[in-house]
């Protein structure tokens, strides 16, 4: 982290709050983006960025928040709200594209309420890497799709989630966190595990008995990917919900 700015992350579940302090400019905005990106990968319900301790040295650096909000709206469907900007930053935000993308509130409590109100429906569960994990994952999909009245997603989501969970059972051998998020136009399926090995689609020989799970996910999903976490990674997929 650049010494000219600090980012304190407070996991106030289900909303994560990041408090910035120091100079925000074109040199430090990259560090801020990295921290916010890592926070999004943990799949909070919402993300609040507290600007109370920030000195904005270059108004162009405020674009980091618009970029983060656009990314978060797609994956992982997490609302982002700014709060407590100093007067000059508040004035710049009001006339910039950033303010049209990410809302700004005067204090953290108000921002947290707004962020929580905008949160998409999520269902979370923790599983151990045991033989019955895939079956439990399919049950979770059935419960979620019934709750959200999207029965047509049961089959594709069950297949994708079973492959992701199966990969953890076969390769990572760590406990996992499953998150399902419905935010139109996608159902987002995510599995976090304790392995830092990047998930990559293989190219198995035609005679191979396995190794096609991520290829199947790639074919079924609108998009999929793997994002690093402090204690492992999260592999996710976006399934069209319409």
C-alpha positions as CSV (number, residue, x, y, z in Angstrom):
1,X,0.0,0.0,0.0
2,X,1.4,3.4,-0.9
3,X,2.3,5.3,2.3
4,X,0.4,8.5,1.2
5,X,-3.0,6.8,1.6
6,X,-4.3,4.1,3.9
7,X,-7.4,1.9,3.5
8,X,-8.9,0.4,6.7
9,X,-11.3,-2.4,6.0
10,X,-14.1,-3.0,8.5
11,X,-16.2,-6.1,7.9
12,X,-19.4,-4.9,9.5
13,X,-21.4,-7.9,8.0
14,X,-23.3,-7.8,5.9
15,X,-21.9,-4.4,4.8
16,X,-18.1,-3.9,4.4
17,X,-16.9,-0.4,5.2
18,X,-13.5,0.9,3.8
19,X,-12.2,4.1,5.5
20,X,-9.7,6.0,3.4
21,X,-7.2,8.5,4.8
22,X,-4.5,10.5,3.0
23,X,-3.9,11.9,-0.4
24,X,-6.0,10.5,-3.3
25,X,-4.3,11.2,-6.6
26,X,-3.4,9.4,-9.8
27,X,-0.6,7.7,-8.0
28,X,-2.6,6.3,-5.1
29,X,-5.8,5.5,-6.9
30,X,-4.4,2.2,-8.1
31,X,-3.8,1.1,-4.5
32,X,-7.4,2.1,-3.6
33,X,-8.8,0.2,-6.5
34,X,-6.8,-2.9,-5.5
35,X,-8.2,-2.8,-1.9
36,X,-11.8,-2.2,-3.1
37,X,-11.5,-5.0,-5.6
38,X,-10.3,-7.4,-2.9
39,X,-13.2,-6.4,-0.7
40,X,-15.7,-7.1,-3.5
41,X,-14.2,-10.6,-4.0
42,X,-15.3,-11.5,-0.5
43,X,-18.9,-11.0,-1.7
44,X,-20.3,-8.6,1.0
45,X,-24.0,-7.5,0.6
46,X,-22.8,-4.0,0.0
47,X,-19.6,-1.8,0.1
48,X,-19.4,1.6,1.7
49,X,-16.3,3.8,1.1
50,X,-15.7,6.5,3.8
51,X,-13.9,9.5,2.4
52,X,-13.8,11.5,5.6
53,X,-10.1,11.4,5.9
54,X,-9.2,11.9,2.3
55,X,-7.5,14.9,0.6
56,X,-8.3,14.8,-3.1
57,X,-5.1,16.0,-4.9
58,X,-6.4,15.3,-8.4
59,X,-10.1,15.2,-9.2
60,X,-9.5,12.7,-12.0
61,X,-8.6,10.2,-9.2
62,X,-12.3,10.2,-8.2
63,X,-12.9,8.1,-11.3
64,X,-11.6,5.1,-9.3
65,X,-15.0,4.9,-7.5
66,X,-17.0,5.0,-10.7
67,X,-14.9,2.2,-12.1
68,X,-15.3,0.2,-8.9
69,X,-19.1,0.7,-8.9
70,X,-19.5,-0.3,-12.5
71,X,-17.4,-3.5,-11.9
72,X,-19.4,-4.3,-8.8
73,X,-22.7,-3.9,-10.5
74,X,-21.7,-6.7,-12.9
75,X,-19.7,-8.9,-10.7
76,X,-20.4,-9.6,-7.9
77,X,-23.6,-7.5,-7.9
78,X,-22.6,-5.4,-4.9
79,X,-23.9,-1.9,-4.4
80,X,-21.2,0.7,-3.7
81,X,-21.9,4.0,-1.7
82,X,-19.6,6.8,-0.9
83,X,-19.9,8.8,2.3
84,X,-18.4,11.8,4.2
85,X,-16.5,13.4,1.3
86,X,-14.7,16.7,2.2
87,X,-16.3,19.8,0.7
88,X,-14.0,20.0,-2.4
89,X,-14.4,16.3,-3.2
90,X,-18.2,16.6,-2.7
91,X,-18.3,19.5,-5.2
92,X,-16.3,17.6,-7.7
93,X,-18.3,14.4,-7.3
94,X,-21.5,16.3,-7.8
95,X,-20.3,17.4,-11.3
96,X,-18.6,14.2,-12.3
97,X,-19.7,11.0,-13.9
98,X,-18.8,9.2,-10.7
99,X,-21.7,10.7,-8.8
100,X,-24.1,9.4,-11.5
101,X,-22.7,5.9,-11.0
102,X,-22.2,5.7,-7.3
103,X,-24.4,7.5,-4.8
104,X,-22.9,9.8,-2.1
105,X,-24.2,10.3,1.4
106,X,-23.2,12.7,4.2
107,X,-22.4,10.2,6.9
108,X,-21.5,6.5,7.2
109,X,-24.7,5.5,8.9
110,X,-26.9,6.9,6.1
111,X,-24.6,5.3,3.5
112,X,-24.8,1.9,5.2
113,X,-28.6,2.0,5.3
114,X,-28.8,2.9,1.6
115,X,-26.2,0.3,0.6
116,X,-28.1,-2.4,2.6
117,X,-31.4,-1.4,1.0
118,X,-29.9,-1.8,-2.5
119,X,-28.4,-5.2,-1.7
120,X,-29.4,-8.1,-4.0
121,X,-30.9,-11.3,-2.6
122,X,-28.2,-13.7,-1.6
123,X,-28.0,-17.1,-0.1
124,X,-24.9,-18.3,1.6
125,X,-23.7,-21.6,3.1
126,X,-20.4,-23.1,4.3
127,X,-19.5,-26.7,3.3
128,X,-16.8,-29.1,4.1
129,X,-15.0,-30.9,1.3
130,X,-16.8,-34.2,1.7
131,X,-18.6,-36.6,-0.6
132,X,-22.0,-35.2,0.1
133,X,-21.1,-31.6,-0.6
134,X,-22.3,-31.7,-4.2
135,X,-25.7,-33.0,-3.1
136,X,-26.0,-30.3,-0.5
137,X,-25.1,-27.7,-3.1
138,X,-27.9,-28.9,-5.4
139,X,-30.3,-28.6,-2.5
140,X,-29.2,-25.1,-1.9
141,X,-29.9,-24.2,-5.5
142,X,-33.4,-25.7,-5.2
143,X,-34.1,-23.7,-2.1
144,X,-32.8,-20.5,-3.6
145,X,-34.7,-20.9,-6.9
146,X,-37.9,-21.7,-5.0
147,X,-37.5,-18.6,-2.8
148,X,-36.8,-16.3,-5.7
149,X,-39.4,-17.9,-8.0
150,X,-36.9,-18.8,-10.8
151,X,-37.5,-22.6,-11.2
152,X,-36.1,-22.6,-14.7
153,X,-32.6,-21.9,-13.2
154,X,-32.6,-25.0,-11.0
155,X,-31.0,-27.3,-13.6
156,X,-28.3,-25.1,-15.0
157,X,-27.3,-23.6,-11.6
158,X,-27.3,-27.1,-10.0
159,X,-24.9,-28.3,-12.7
160,X,-22.6,-25.4,-12.5
161,X,-22.5,-25.3,-8.7
162,X,-21.9,-29.1,-8.6
163,X,-18.9,-28.7,-10.8
164,X,-17.5,-25.9,-8.8
165,X,-18.0,-27.7,-5.5
166,X,-16.6,-30.9,-7.0
167,X,-13.4,-29.1,-8.0
168,X,-13.0,-28.0,-4.3
169,X,-13.6,-31.5,-3.1
170,X,-11.2,-33.1,-5.6
171,X,-8.4,-30.5,-5.7
172,X,-8.5,-27.8,-3.0
173,X,-9.6,-30.1,-0.1
174,X,-10.5,-27.1,2.0
175,X,-13.8,-25.8,3.5
176,X,-15.7,-23.7,1.1
177,X,-18.2,-20.8,1.1
178,X,-21.0,-20.9,-1.5
179,X,-22.9,-17.8,-2.4
180,X,-25.9,-17.5,-4.8
181,X,-27.0,-14.0,-5.8
182,X,-30.0,-13.1,-8.0
183,X,-29.6,-9.7,-9.6
184,X,-31.1,-9.4,-13.1
185,X,-30.2,-10.3,-15.7
186,X,-28.0,-12.9,-14.0
187,X,-27.9,-15.5,-11.3
188,X,-24.4,-15.4,-9.9
189,X,-22.9,-18.6,-8.5
190,X,-19.7,-18.4,-6.5
191,X,-17.6,-20.8,-4.5
192,X,-14.7,-19.6,-2.3
193,X,-12.1,-22.1,-1.0
194,X,-8.7,-22.0,0.8
195,X,-6.5,-22.7,-2.2
196,X,-4.6,-20.0,-4.0
197,X,-4.3,-22.1,-7.2
198,X,-5.9,-20.2,-10.0
199,X,-8.8,-22.0,-11.6
200,X,-8.1,-22.6,-15.3
201,X,-10.1,-24.5,-17.9
202,X,-8.0,-27.5,-19.0
203,X,-7.8,-29.1,-22.5
204,X,-8.1,-32.8,-21.7
205,X,-7.4,-35.5,-24.2
206,X,-10.6,-37.0,-25.7
207,X,-9.9,-40.3,-23.8
208,X,-9.5,-38.5,-20.5
209,X,-12.1,-39.4,-17.8
210,X,-12.1,-36.0,-16.2
211,X,-10.9,-32.4,-16.4
212,X,-13.9,-31.0,-18.3
213,X,-15.7,-29.3,-15.4
214,X,-14.6,-25.7,-16.1
215,X,-15.1,-26.2,-19.8
216,X,-18.7,-27.2,-19.1
217,X,-19.1,-24.1,-16.9
218,X,-17.5,-21.9,-19.6
219,X,-20.1,-23.2,-22.1
220,X,-23.1,-22.8,-19.8
221,X,-22.3,-19.4,-18.3
222,X,-22.4,-16.0,-19.8
223,X,-19.0,-15.4,-18.1
224,X,-16.9,-17.0,-15.4
225,X,-13.7,-16.2,-13.6
226,X,-11.4,-16.7,-10.6
227,X,-10.6,-13.9,-8.2
228,X,-7.9,-14.0,-5.5
229,X,-8.8,-13.8,-1.8
230,X,-6.5,-13.2,1.2
231,X,-6.9,-16.8,2.2
232,X,-7.6,-18.5,-1.1
233,X,-9.8,-17.7,-4.2
234,X,-13.3,-17.5,-5.3
235,X,-14.5,-19.0,-8.6
236,X,-17.7,-17.6,-10.0
237,X,-20.1,-17.9,-12.9
238,X,-22.9,-15.7,-14.3
239,X,-25.9,-17.6,-15.6
240,X,-28.6,-15.7,-17.6
241,X,-31.7,-15.4,-15.4
242,X,-34.2,-14.3,-18.0
